[in-house]
Amino acid sequence: MADLTADNGALTAFGTAQQGVAAEIAGAANMDSATHVAAMTPVFGLIGADYLAMFAAAQALHCSDVNDLSAKCNHLGQSAFGTVAVLGDTDSAASGVLGAIGNGIGG
């Protein structure tokens, strides 16, 4: 781990990309499942009412799971931005300490 480097620009780009992915996934999850079920009701009629009820429940669960995935991608993006902030603070503190040591030595 002695040769570990971090590119803040790359981490920021990753965070931005993850938040963009999260927004796209959230858009896909925000479908109007009630309208879908209502549109299928005339096709299935009374005989298919049980099927439609189960379909509606499965559709709601699917949308919930997709929203959870979106939240996880968004969290990845936020974590990347947090990492950039911590690395920046750490680098600034370390350079300050090294500068003070250099000044103490004479230059």
Biopython code that builds the backbone (N, CA, C, O; Angstrom):
import numpy as np
from Bio.PDB.StructureBuilder import StructureBuilder

atoms = [
    (1, "MET", "N", (0.813, -1.197, 0.000)),
    (1, "MET", "CA", (0.000, 0.000, 0.000)),
    (1, "MET", "C", (0.857, 1.261, 0.000)),
    (1, "MET", "O", (0.327, 2.367, 0.107)),
    (2, "ALA", "N", (2.154, 1.110, -0.116)),
    (2, "ALA", "CA", (3.030, 2.273, -0.114)),
    (2, "ALA", "C", (2.847, 3.114, -1.371)),
    (2, "ALA", "O", (3.117, 4.315, -1.343)),
    (3, "ASP", "N", (2.404, 2.529, -2.453)),
    (3, "ASP", "CA", (2.270, 3.246, -3.721)),
    (3, "ASP", "C", (0.823, 3.642, -4.019)),
    (3, "ASP", "O", (0.443, 3.781, -5.182)),
    (4, "LEU", "N", (0.032, 3.821, -2.992)),
    (4, "LEU", "CA", (-1.375, 4.172, -3.179)),
    (4, "LEU", "C", (-1.502, 5.633, -3.606)),
    (4, "LEU", "O", (-0.950, 6.528, -2.967)),
    (5, "THR", "N", (-2.223, 5.855, -4.676)),
    (5, "THR", "CA", (-2.519, 7.219, -5.116)),
    (5, "THR", "C", (-4.018, 7.331, -5.365)),
    (5, "THR", "O", (-4.694, 6.347, -5.668)),
    (6, "ALA", "N", (-4.509, 8.534, -5.231)),
    (6, "ALA", "CA", (-5.926, 8.783, -5.486)),
    (6, "ALA", "C", (-6.043, 10.027, -6.359)),
    (6, "ALA", "O", (-5.426, 11.055, -6.079)),
    (7, "ASP", "N", (-6.821, 9.924, -7.393)),
    (7, "ASP", "CA", (-7.043, 11.040, -8.305)),
    (7, "ASP", "C", (-8.399, 11.658, -7.968)),
    (7, "ASP", "O", (-9.447, 11.086, -8.265)),
    (8, "ASN", "N", (-8.360, 12.838, -7.341)),
    (8, "ASN", "CA", (-9.612, 13.475, -6.928)),
    (8, "ASN", "C", (-10.526, 13.765, -8.113)),
    (8, "ASN", "O", (-11.748, 13.694, -7.984)),
    (9, "GLY", "N", (-9.951, 14.088, -9.252)),
    (9, "GLY", "CA", (-10.770, 14.333, -10.443)),
    (9, "GLY", "C", (-11.516, 13.087, -10.887)),
    (9, "GLY", "O", (-12.686, 13.151, -11.263)),
    (10, "ALA", "N", (-10.826, 11.953, -10.841)),
    (10, "ALA", "CA", (-11.469, 10.690, -11.223)),
    (10, "ALA", "C", (-12.545, 10.304, -10.218)),
    (10, "ALA", "O", (-13.608, 9.811, -10.597)),
    (11, "LEU", "N", (-12.268, 10.528, -8.934)),
    (11, "LEU", "CA", (-13.271, 10.215, -7.909)),
    (11, "LEU", "C", (-14.498, 11.110, -8.060)),
    (11, "LEU", "O", (-15.629, 10.654, -7.890)),
    (12, "THR", "N", (-14.274, 12.376, -8.376)),
    (12, "THR", "CA", (-15.393, 13.295, -8.588)),
    (12, "THR", "C", (-16.202, 12.878, -9.819)),
    (12, "THR", "O", (-17.432, 12.912, -9.796)),
    (13, "ALA", "N", (-15.515, 12.490, -10.885)),
    (13, "ALA", "CA", (-16.215, 12.027, -12.094)),
    (13, "ALA", "C", (-17.029, 10.773, -11.798)),
    (13, "ALA", "O", (-18.151, 10.627, -12.283)),
    (14, "PHE", "N", (-16.461, 9.864, -10.998)),
    (14, "PHE", "CA", (-17.184, 8.650, -10.610)),
    (14, "PHE", "C", (-18.437, 9.012, -9.813)),
    (14, "PHE", "O", (-19.516, 8.475, -10.066)),
    (15, "GLY", "N", (-18.292, 9.924, -8.853)),
    (15, "GLY", "CA", (-19.440, 10.343, -8.047)),
    (15, "GLY", "C", (-20.530, 10.962, -8.892)),
    (15, "GLY", "O", (-21.713, 10.683, -8.697)),
    (16, "THR", "N", (-20.131, 11.806, -9.834)),
    (16, "THR", "CA", (-21.100, 12.443, -10.730)),
    (16, "THR", "C", (-21.805, 11.401, -11.597)),
    (16, "THR", "O", (-23.018, 11.467, -11.797)),
    (17, "ALA", "N", (-21.041, 10.448, -12.104)),
    (17, "ALA", "CA", (-21.630, 9.392, -12.938)),
    (17, "ALA", "C", (-22.612, 8.549, -12.134)),
    (17, "ALA", "O", (-23.688, 8.215, -12.630)),
    (18, "GLN", "N", (-22.257, 8.202, -10.903)),
    (18, "GLN", "CA", (-23.141, 7.378, -10.079)),
    (18, "GLN", "C", (-24.437, 8.108, -9.764)),
    (18, "GLN", "O", (-25.507, 7.500, -9.757)),
    (19, "GLN", "N", (-24.349, 9.408, -9.504)),
    (19, "GLN", "CA", (-25.578, 10.151, -9.235)),
    (19, "GLN", "C", (-26.433, 10.277, -10.491)),
    (19, "GLN", "O", (-27.660, 10.300, -10.403)),
    (20, "GLY", "N", (-25.799, 10.358, -11.656)),
    (20, "GLY", "CA", (-26.556, 10.354, -12.909)),
    (20, "GLY", "C", (-27.258, 9.029, -13.144)),
    (20, "GLY", "O", (-28.412, 8.995, -13.572)),
    (21, "VAL", "N", (-26.558, 7.937, -12.861)),
    (21, "VAL", "CA", (-27.153, 6.601, -12.984)),
    (21, "VAL", "C", (-28.324, 6.466, -12.015)),
    (21, "VAL", "O", (-29.368, 5.913, -12.363)),
    (22, "ALA", "N", (-28.143, 6.974, -10.802)),
    (22, "ALA", "CA", (-29.213, 6.900, -9.798)),
    (22, "ALA", "C", (-30.461, 7.632, -10.280)),
    (22, "ALA", "O", (-31.578, 7.149, -10.094)),
    (23, "ALA", "N", (-30.274, 8.788, -10.897)),
    (23, "ALA", "CA", (-31.417, 9.552, -11.407)),
    (23, "ALA", "C", (-32.127, 8.801, -12.530)),
    (23, "ALA", "O", (-33.356, 8.792, -12.590)),
    (24, "GLU", "N", (-31.360, 8.175, -13.416)),
    (24, "GLU", "CA", (-31.972, 7.408, -14.506)),
    (24, "GLU", "C", (-32.735, 6.198, -13.975)),
    (24, "GLU", "O", (-33.829, 5.893, -14.449)),
    (25, "ILE", "N", (-32.160, 5.515, -12.998)),
    (25, "ILE", "CA", (-32.831, 4.346, -12.417)),
    (25, "ILE", "C", (-34.104, 4.777, -11.712)),
    (25, "ILE", "O", (-35.137, 4.118, -11.831)),
    (26, "ALA", "N", (-34.037, 5.882, -10.974)),
    (26, "ALA", "CA", (-35.230, 6.375, -10.273)),
    (26, "ALA", "C", (-36.330, 6.728, -11.266)),
    (26, "ALA", "O", (-37.509, 6.488, -11.007)),
    (27, "GLY", "N", (-35.942, 7.296, -12.397)),
    (27, "GLY", "CA", (-36.929, 7.617, -13.424)),
    (27, "GLY", "C", (-37.623, 6.379, -13.960)),
    (27, "GLY", "O", (-38.816, 6.409, -14.262)),
    (28, "ALA", "N", (-36.878, 5.295, -14.078)),
    (28, "ALA", "CA", (-37.469, 4.042, -14.558)),
    (28, "ALA", "C", (-38.399, 3.433, -13.514)),
    (28, "ALA", "O", (-39.370, 2.760, -13.860)),
    (29, "ALA", "N", (-38.105, 3.669, -12.247)),
    (29, "ALA", "CA", (-38.908, 3.063, -11.183)),
    (29, "ALA", "C", (-40.199, 3.822, -10.925)),
    (29, "ALA", "O", (-41.139, 3.269, -10.353)),
    (30, "ASN", "N", (-40.256, 5.065, -11.335)),
    (30, "ASN", "CA", (-41.428, 5.884, -11.035)),
    (30, "ASN", "C", (-42.500, 5.748, -12.114)),
    (30, "ASN", "O", (-42.970, 6.738, -12.674)),
    (31, "MET", "N", (-42.868, 4.523, -12.387)),
    (31, "MET", "CA", (-43.924, 4.282, -13.369)),
    (31, "MET", "C", (-45.283, 4.296, -12.666)),
    (31, "MET", "O", (-45.376, 4.098, -11.455)),
    (32, "ASP", "N", (-46.287, 4.525, -13.424)),
    (32, "ASP", "CA", (-47.644, 4.575, -12.884)),
    (32, "ASP", "C", (-48.255, 3.182, -12.989)),
    (32, "ASP", "O", (-48.955, 2.873, -13.954)),
    (33, "SER", "N", (-47.986, 2.345, -11.987)),
    (33, "SER", "CA", (-48.459, 0.961, -12.055)),
    (33, "SER", "C", (-49.976, 0.869, -11.921)),
    (33, "SER", "O", (-50.579, -0.080, -12.421)),
    (34, "ALA", "N", (-50.600, 1.836, -11.255)),
    (34, "ALA", "CA", (-52.070, 1.811, -11.151)),
    (34, "ALA", "C", (-52.703, 1.964, -12.535)),
    (34, "ALA", "O", (-53.703, 1.314, -12.837)),
    (35, "THR", "N", (-52.129, 2.808, -13.360)),
    (35, "THR", "CA", (-52.642, 2.988, -14.725)),
    (35, "THR", "C", (-52.450, 1.720, -15.545)),
    (35, "THR", "O", (-53.305, 1.355, -16.351)),
    (36, "HIS", "N", (-51.310, 1.045, -15.332)),
    (36, "HIS", "CA", (-51.071, -0.209, -16.059)),
    (36, "HIS", "C", (-52.133, -1.247, -15.705)),
    (36, "HIS", "O", (-52.684, -1.910, -16.583)),
    (37, "VAL", "N", (-52.409, -1.377, -14.415)),
    (37, "VAL", "CA", (-53.412, -2.356, -13.973)),
    (37, "VAL", "C", (-54.791, -1.960, -14.490)),
    (37, "VAL", "O", (-55.553, -2.814, -14.944)),
    (38, "ALA", "N", (-55.112, -0.678, -14.424)),
    (38, "ALA", "CA", (-56.417, -0.219, -14.911)),
    (38, "ALA", "C", (-56.571, -0.483, -16.407)),
    (38, "ALA", "O", (-57.663, -0.810, -16.872)),
    (39, "ALA", "N", (-55.493, -0.343, -17.150)),
    (39, "ALA", "CA", (-55.554, -0.589, -18.594)),
    (39, "ALA", "C", (-55.755, -2.067, -18.895)),
    (39, "ALA", "O", (-56.340, -2.410, -19.923)),
    (40, "MET", "N", (-55.281, -2.951, -18.017)),
    (40, "MET", "CA", (-55.406, -4.389, -18.253)),
    (40, "MET", "C", (-56.719, -4.965, -17.736)),
    (40, "MET", "O", (-57.085, -6.081, -18.106)),
    (41, "THR", "N", (-57.427, -4.236, -16.899)),
    (41, "THR", "CA", (-58.657, -4.759, -16.302)),
    (41, "THR", "C", (-59.680, -5.188, -17.352)),
    (41, "THR", "O", (-60.242, -6.275, -17.220)),
    (42, "PRO", "N", (-59.950, -4.392, -18.386)),
    (42, "PRO", "CA", (-60.929, -4.850, -19.385)),
    (42, "PRO", "C", (-60.483, -6.114, -20.130)),
    (42, "PRO", "O", (-61.316, -6.901, -20.578)),
    (43, "VAL", "N", (-59.181, -6.300, -20.259)),
    (43, "VAL", "CA", (-58.678, -7.461, -20.984)),
    (43, "VAL", "C", (-58.911, -8.731, -20.180)),
    (43, "VAL", "O", (-59.361, -9.741, -20.720)),
    (44, "PHE", "N", (-58.604, -8.677, -18.887)),
    (44, "PHE", "CA", (-58.713, -9.872, -18.045)),
    (44, "PHE", "C", (-60.097, -10.041, -17.430)),
    (44, "PHE", "O", (-60.495, -11.161, -17.108)),
    (45, "GLY", "N", (-60.834, -8.951, -17.263)),
    (45, "GLY", "CA", (-62.178, -9.030, -16.709)),
    (45, "GLY", "C", (-62.192, -9.571, -15.292)),
    (45, "GLY", "O", (-61.187, -9.536, -14.582)),
    (46, "LEU", "N", (-63.361, -10.073, -14.895)),
    (46, "LEU", "CA", (-63.521, -10.578, -13.530)),
    (46, "LEU", "C", (-62.724, -11.848, -13.289)),
    (46, "LEU", "O", (-62.256, -12.089, -12.176)),
    (47, "ILE", "N", (-62.568, -12.649, -14.308)),
    (47, "ILE", "CA", (-61.837, -13.909, -14.156)),
    (47, "ILE", "C", (-60.375, -13.641, -13.809)),
    (47, "ILE", "O", (-59.772, -14.387, -13.037)),
    (48, "GLY", "N", (-59.806, -12.581, -14.375)),
    (48, "GLY", "CA", (-58.396, -12.272, -14.140)),
    (48, "GLY", "C", (-58.148, -11.328, -12.982)),
    (48, "GLY", "O", (-57.033, -10.831, -12.825)),
    (49, "ALA", "N", (-59.167, -11.067, -12.161)),
    (49, "ALA", "CA", (-59.007, -10.118, -11.053)),
    (49, "ALA", "C", (-57.923, -10.568, -10.077)),
    (49, "ALA", "O", (-57.139, -9.748, -9.599)),
    (50, "ASP", "N", (-57.874, -11.872, -9.779)),
    (50, "ASP", "CA", (-56.831, -12.371, -8.871)),
    (50, "ASP", "C", (-55.447, -12.163, -9.479)),
    (50, "ASP", "O", (-54.508, -11.746, -8.801)),
    (51, "TYR", "N", (-55.346, -12.459, -10.760)),
    (51, "TYR", "CA", (-54.059, -12.252, -11.435)),
    (51, "TYR", "C", (-53.654, -10.781, -11.373)),
    (51, "TYR", "O", (-52.506, -10.462, -11.063)),
    (52, "LEU", "N", (-54.591, -9.893, -11.668)),
    (52, "LEU", "CA", (-54.278, -8.466, -11.658)),
    (52, "LEU", "C", (-53.886, -7.983, -10.266)),
    (52, "LEU", "O", (-53.010, -7.129, -10.129)),
    (53, "ALA", "N", (-54.527, -8.521, -9.240)),
    (53, "ALA", "CA", (-54.162, -8.139, -7.866)),
    (53, "ALA", "C", (-52.727, -8.561, -7.561)),
    (53, "ALA", "O", (-51.958, -7.796, -6.980)),
    (54, "MET", "N", (-52.374, -9.773, -7.953)),
    (54, "MET", "CA", (-51.003, -10.252, -7.729)),
    (54, "MET", "C", (-50.004, -9.478, -8.594)),
    (54, "MET", "O", (-48.893, -9.174, -8.158)),
    (55, "PHE", "N", (-50.416, -9.167, -9.818)),
    (55, "PHE", "CA", (-49.552, -8.380, -10.696)),
    (55, "PHE", "C", (-49.291, -6.998, -10.101)),
    (55, "PHE", "O", (-48.160, -6.512, -10.116)),
    (56, "ALA", "N", (-50.338, -6.373, -9.579)),
    (56, "ALA", "CA", (-50.188, -5.042, -8.974)),
    (56, "ALA", "C", (-49.243, -5.095, -7.778)),
    (56, "ALA", "O", (-48.412, -4.204, -7.600)),
    (57, "ALA", "N", (-49.368, -6.139, -6.957)),
    (57, "ALA", "CA", (-48.474, -6.282, -5.799)),
    (57, "ALA", "C", (-47.031, -6.501, -6.253)),
    (57, "ALA", "O", (-46.103, -5.915, -5.694)),
    (58, "ALA", "N", (-46.850, -7.337, -7.257)),
    (58, "ALA", "CA", (-45.495, -7.591, -7.770)),
    (58, "ALA", "C", (-44.908, -6.328, -8.396)),
    (58, "ALA", "O", (-43.721, -6.045, -8.239)),
    (59, "GLN", "N", (-45.738, -5.579, -9.100)),
    (59, "GLN", "CA", (-45.277, -4.338, -9.725)),
    (59, "GLN", "C", (-44.851, -3.330, -8.662)),
    (59, "GLN", "O", (-43.836, -2.654, -8.825)),
    (60, "ALA", "N", (-45.609, -3.223, -7.584)),
    (60, "ALA", "CA", (-45.260, -2.301, -6.495)),
    (60, "ALA", "C", (-43.949, -2.714, -5.838)),
    (60, "ALA", "O", (-43.112, -1.864, -5.532)),
    (61, "LEU", "N", (-43.767, -4.013, -5.620)),
    (61, "LEU", "CA", (-42.520, -4.504, -5.033)),
    (61, "LEU", "C", (-41.343, -4.239, -5.972)),
    (61, "LEU", "O", (-40.262, -3.847, -5.533)),
    (62, "HIS", "N", (-41.564, -4.455, -7.254)),
    (62, "HIS", "CA", (-40.514, -4.198, -8.240)),
    (62, "HIS", "C", (-40.098, -2.726, -8.217)),
    (62, "HIS", "O", (-38.907, -2.416, -8.207)),
    (63, "CYS", "N", (-41.066, -1.833, -8.209)),
    (63, "CYS", "CA", (-40.757, -0.398, -8.180)),
    (63, "CYS", "C", (-40.002, -0.030, -6.908)),
    (63, "CYS", "O", (-39.082, 0.787, -6.941)),
    (64, "SER", "N", (-40.388, -0.631, -5.795)),
    (64, "SER", "CA", (-39.692, -0.380, -4.531)),
    (64, "SER", "C", (-38.242, -0.846, -4.600)),
    (64, "SER", "O", (-37.336, -0.143, -4.153)),
    (65, "ASP", "N", (-38.029, -2.026, -5.161)),
    (65, "ASP", "CA", (-36.664, -2.559, -5.277)),
    (65, "ASP", "C", (-35.806, -1.712, -6.218)),
    (65, "ASP", "O", (-34.624, -1.492, -5.954)),
    (66, "VAL", "N", (-36.392, -1.246, -7.300)),
    (66, "VAL", "CA", (-35.639, -0.410, -8.234)),
    (66, "VAL", "C", (-35.292, 0.928, -7.577)),
    (66, "VAL", "O", (-34.200, 1.456, -7.791)),
    (67, "ASN", "N", (-36.205, 1.477, -6.784)),
    (67, "ASN", "CA", (-35.902, 2.705, -6.045)),
    (67, "ASN", "C", (-34.794, 2.476, -5.026)),
    (67, "ASN", "O", (-33.967, 3.360, -4.804)),
    (68, "ASP", "N", (-34.767, 1.298, -4.400)),
    (68, "ASP", "CA", (-33.671, 0.966, -3.478)),
    (68, "ASP", "C", (-32.338, 0.935, -4.218)),
    (68, "ASP", "O", (-31.331, 1.426, -3.708)),
    (69, "LEU", "N", (-32.329, 0.362, -5.415)),
    (69, "LEU", "CA", (-31.108, 0.340, -6.222)),
    (69, "LEU", "C", (-30.662, 1.761, -6.557)),
    (69, "LEU", "O", (-29.471, 2.071, -6.510)),
    (70, "SER", "N", (-31.608, 2.609, -6.890)),
    (70, "SER", "CA", (-31.294, 4.007, -7.179)),
    (70, "SER", "C", (-30.670, 4.686, -5.965)),
    (70, "SER", "O", (-29.703, 5.436, -6.097)),
    (71, "ALA", "N", (-31.221, 4.427, -4.791)),
    (71, "ALA", "CA", (-30.678, 5.021, -3.560)),
    (71, "ALA", "C", (-29.252, 4.548, -3.302)),
    (71, "ALA", "O", (-28.410, 5.321, -2.844)),
    (72, "LYS", "N", (-28.983, 3.283, -3.595)),
    (72, "LYS", "CA", (-27.625, 2.752, -3.399)),
    (72, "LYS", "C", (-26.633, 3.405, -4.365)),
    (72, "LYS", "O", (-25.511, 3.724, -3.972)),
    (73, "CYS", "N", (-27.029, 3.605, -5.608)),
    (73, "CYS", "CA", (-26.152, 4.289, -6.572)),
    (73, "CYS", "C", (-25.912, 5.735, -6.147)),
    (73, "CYS", "O", (-24.797, 6.243, -6.262)),
    (74, "ASN", "N", (-26.949, 6.389, -5.660)),
    (74, "ASN", "CA", (-26.805, 7.758, -5.181)),
    (74, "ASN", "C", (-25.855, 7.809, -3.987)),
    (74, "ASN", "O", (-25.039, 8.725, -3.878)),
    (75, "HIS", "N", (-25.961, 6.828, -3.097)),
    (75, "HIS", "CA", (-25.070, 6.762, -1.935)),
    (75, "HIS", "C", (-23.617, 6.567, -2.374)),
    (75, "HIS", "O", (-22.709, 7.151, -1.783)),
    (76, "LEU", "N", (-23.396, 5.758, -3.396)),
    (76, "LEU", "CA", (-22.039, 5.596, -3.938)),
    (76, "LEU", "C", (-21.482, 6.939, -4.405)),
    (76, "LEU", "O", (-20.324, 7.262, -4.137)),
    (77, "GLY", "N", (-22.297, 7.709, -5.096)),
    (77, "GLY", "CA", (-21.860, 9.025, -5.557)),
    (77, "GLY", "C", (-21.539, 9.952, -4.406)),
    (77, "GLY", "O", (-20.517, 10.638, -4.423)),
    (78, "GLN", "N", (-22.412, 9.977, -3.394)),
    (78, "GLN", "CA", (-22.169, 10.822, -2.228)),
    (78, "GLN", "C", (-20.912, 10.389, -1.492)),
    (78, "GLN", "O", (-20.153, 11.230, -1.009)),
    (79, "SER", "N", (-20.688, 9.095, -1.403)),
    (79, "SER", "CA", (-19.484, 8.583, -0.738)),
    (79, "SER", "C", (-18.226, 8.993, -1.491)),
    (79, "SER", "O", (-17.209, 9.312, -0.876)),
    (80, "ALA", "N", (-18.291, 8.986, -2.807)),
    (80, "ALA", "CA", (-17.134, 9.414, -3.603)),
    (80, "ALA", "C", (-16.826, 10.886, -3.342)),
    (80, "ALA", "O", (-15.664, 11.263, -3.196)),
    (81, "PHE", "N", (-17.870, 11.722, -3.283)),
    (81, "PHE", "CA", (-17.649, 13.141, -2.988)),
    (81, "PHE", "C", (-17.094, 13.328, -1.580)),
    (81, "PHE", "O", (-16.235, 14.182, -1.360)),
    (82, "GLY", "N", (-17.578, 12.537, -0.630)),
    (82, "GLY", "CA", (-17.045, 12.593, 0.730)),
    (82, "GLY", "C", (-15.586, 12.180, 0.786)),
    (82, "GLY", "O", (-14.792, 12.763, 1.524)),
    (83, "THR", "N", (-15.240, 11.171, 0.003)),
    (83, "THR", "CA", (-13.848, 10.710, -0.053)),
    (83, "THR", "C", (-12.946, 11.801, -0.611)),
    (83, "THR", "O", (-11.843, 12.014, -0.108)),
    (84, "VAL", "N", (-13.408, 12.493, -1.648)),
    (84, "VAL", "CA", (-12.627, 13.594, -2.220)),
    (84, "VAL", "C", (-12.395, 14.676, -1.166)),
    (84, "VAL", "O", (-11.295, 15.220, -1.067)),
    (85, "ALA", "N", (-13.418, 14.988, -0.385)),
    (85, "ALA", "CA", (-13.274, 16.012, 0.656)),
    (85, "ALA", "C", (-12.266, 15.586, 1.716)),
    (85, "ALA", "O", (-11.419, 16.379, 2.127)),
    (86, "VAL", "N", (-12.358, 14.329, 2.159)),
    (86, "VAL", "CA", (-11.431, 13.830, 3.181)),
    (86, "VAL", "C", (-10.004, 13.808, 2.650)),
    (86, "VAL", "O", (-9.075, 14.222, 3.344)),
    (87, "LEU", "N", (-9.826, 13.328, 1.424)),
    (87, "LEU", "CA", (-8.481, 13.289, 0.839)),
    (87, "LEU", "C", (-7.908, 14.693, 0.679)),
    (87, "LEU", "O", (-6.723, 14.917, 0.926)),
    (88, "GLY", "N", (-8.745, 15.631, 0.267)),
    (88, "GLY", "CA", (-8.287, 17.014, 0.121)),
    (88, "GLY", "C", (-7.860, 17.605, 1.454)),
    (88, "GLY", "O", (-6.823, 18.261, 1.544)),
    (89, "ASP", "N", (-8.669, 17.370, 2.499)),
    (89, "ASP", "CA", (-8.316, 17.867, 3.835)),
    (89, "ASP", "C", (-7.034, 17.222, 4.338)),
    (89, "ASP", "O", (-6.178, 17.896, 4.911)),
    (90, "THR", "N", (-6.901, 15.922, 4.126)),
    (90, "THR", "CA", (-5.710, 15.194, 4.579)),
    (90, "THR", "C", (-4.468, 15.686, 3.847)),
    (90, "THR", "O", (-3.422, 15.888, 4.463)),
    (91, "ASP", "N", (-4.579, 15.879, 2.537)),
    (91, "ASP", "CA", (-3.441, 16.383, 1.763)),
    (91, "ASP", "C", (-3.043, 17.786, 2.218)),
    (91, "ASP", "O", (-1.857, 18.094, 2.329)),
    (92, "SER", "N", (-4.035, 18.630, 2.478)),
    (92, "SER", "CA", (-3.735, 19.991, 2.931)),
    (92, "SER", "C", (-3.038, 19.977, 4.286)),
    (92, "SER", "O", (-2.071, 20.707, 4.505)),
    (93, "ALA", "N", (-3.534, 19.142, 5.188)),
    (93, "ALA", "CA", (-2.920, 19.048, 6.516)),
    (93, "ALA", "C", (-1.499, 18.509, 6.418)),
    (93, "ALA", "O", (-0.591, 19.021, 7.073)),
    (94, "ALA", "N", (-1.306, 17.479, 5.601)),
    (94, "ALA", "CA", (0.033, 16.890, 5.461)),
    (94, "ALA", "C", (1.002, 17.880, 4.831)),
    (94, "ALA", "O", (2.157, 17.968, 5.249)),
    (95, "SER", "N", (0.544, 18.626, 3.829)),
    (95, "SER", "CA", (1.447, 19.598, 3.206)),
    (95, "SER", "C", (1.786, 20.719, 4.174)),
    (95, "SER", "O", (2.895, 21.252, 4.140)),
    (96, "GLY", "N", (0.844, 21.084, 5.038)),
    (96, "GLY", "CA", (1.127, 22.094, 6.059)),
    (96, "GLY", "C", (2.182, 21.628, 7.037)),
    (96, "GLY", "O", (3.081, 22.388, 7.397)),
    (97, "VAL", "N", (2.078, 20.381, 7.472)),
    (97, "VAL", "CA", (3.058, 19.811, 8.402)),
    (97, "VAL", "C", (4.424, 19.722, 7.734)),
    (97, "VAL", "O", (5.433, 20.096, 8.331)),
    (98, "LEU", "N", (4.463, 19.232, 6.505)),
    (98, "LEU", "CA", (5.739, 19.125, 5.795)),
    (98, "LEU", "C", (6.351, 20.503, 5.552)),
    (98, "LEU", "O", (7.568, 20.666, 5.642)),
    (99, "GLY", "N", (5.521, 21.487, 5.249)),
    (99, "GLY", "CA", (6.018, 22.851, 5.063)),
    (99, "GLY", "C", (6.618, 23.404, 6.340)),
    (99, "GLY", "O", (7.659, 24.061, 6.317)),
    (100, "ALA", "N", (5.950, 23.132, 7.463)),
    (100, "ALA", "CA", (6.473, 23.591, 8.754)),
    (100, "ALA", "C", (7.802, 22.921, 9.072)),
    (100, "ALA", "O", (8.722, 23.562, 9.579)),
    (101, "ILE", "N", (7.899, 21.636, 8.774)),
    (101, "ILE", "CA", (9.169, 20.919, 9.001)),
    (101, "ILE", "C", (10.257, 21.507, 8.111)),
    (101, "ILE", "O", (11.379, 21.732, 8.566)),
    (102, "GLY", "N", (9.930, 21.755, 6.843)),
    (102, "GLY", "CA", (10.899, 22.350, 5.920)),
    (102, "GLY", "C", (11.353, 23.724, 6.384)),
    (102, "GLY", "O", (12.536, 24.053, 6.297)),
    (103, "ASN", "N", (10.416, 24.526, 6.877)),
    (103, "ASN", "CA", (10.773, 25.853, 7.382)),
    (103, "ASN", "C", (11.633, 25.753, 8.636)),
    (103, "ASN", "O", (12.521, 26.577, 8.853)),
    (104, "GLY", "N", (11.368, 24.738, 9.462)),
    (104, "GLY", "CA", (12.163, 24.535, 10.671)),
    (104, "GLY", "C", (13.589, 24.121, 10.360)),
    (104, "GLY", "O", (14.518, 24.456, 11.094)),
    (105, "ILE", "N", (13.754, 23.399, 9.280)),
    (105, "ILE", "CA", (15.091, 22.948, 8.886)),
    (105, "ILE", "C", (15.875, 24.116, 8.285)),
    (105, "ILE", "O", (17.102, 24.172, 8.374)),
    (106, "GLY", "N", (15.162, 25.017, 7.690)),
    (106, "GLY", "CA", (15.854, 26.160, 7.121)),
    (106, "GLY", "C", (15.531, 26.394, 5.668)),
    (106, "GLY", "O", (16.283, 27.054, 4.951)),
    (107, "GLY", "N", (14.438, 25.865, 5.246)),
    (107, "GLY", "CA", (14.141, 26.263, 3.960)),
    (107, "GLY", "C", (13.524, 25.556, 2.930)),
    (107, "GLY", "O", (13.344, 26.090, 1.836)),
]
sb = StructureBuilder()
sb.init_structure("model")
sb.init_model(0)
sb.init_chain("A")
sb.init_seg("    ")
for serial, (resi, resn, name, xyz) in enumerate(atoms, 1):
    if name == "N":
        sb.init_residue(resn, " ", resi, " ")
    sb.init_atom(name, np.array(xyz, "f"), 0.0, 1.0, " ", f" {name:<3s}", serial, name[0])
structure = sb.get_structure()
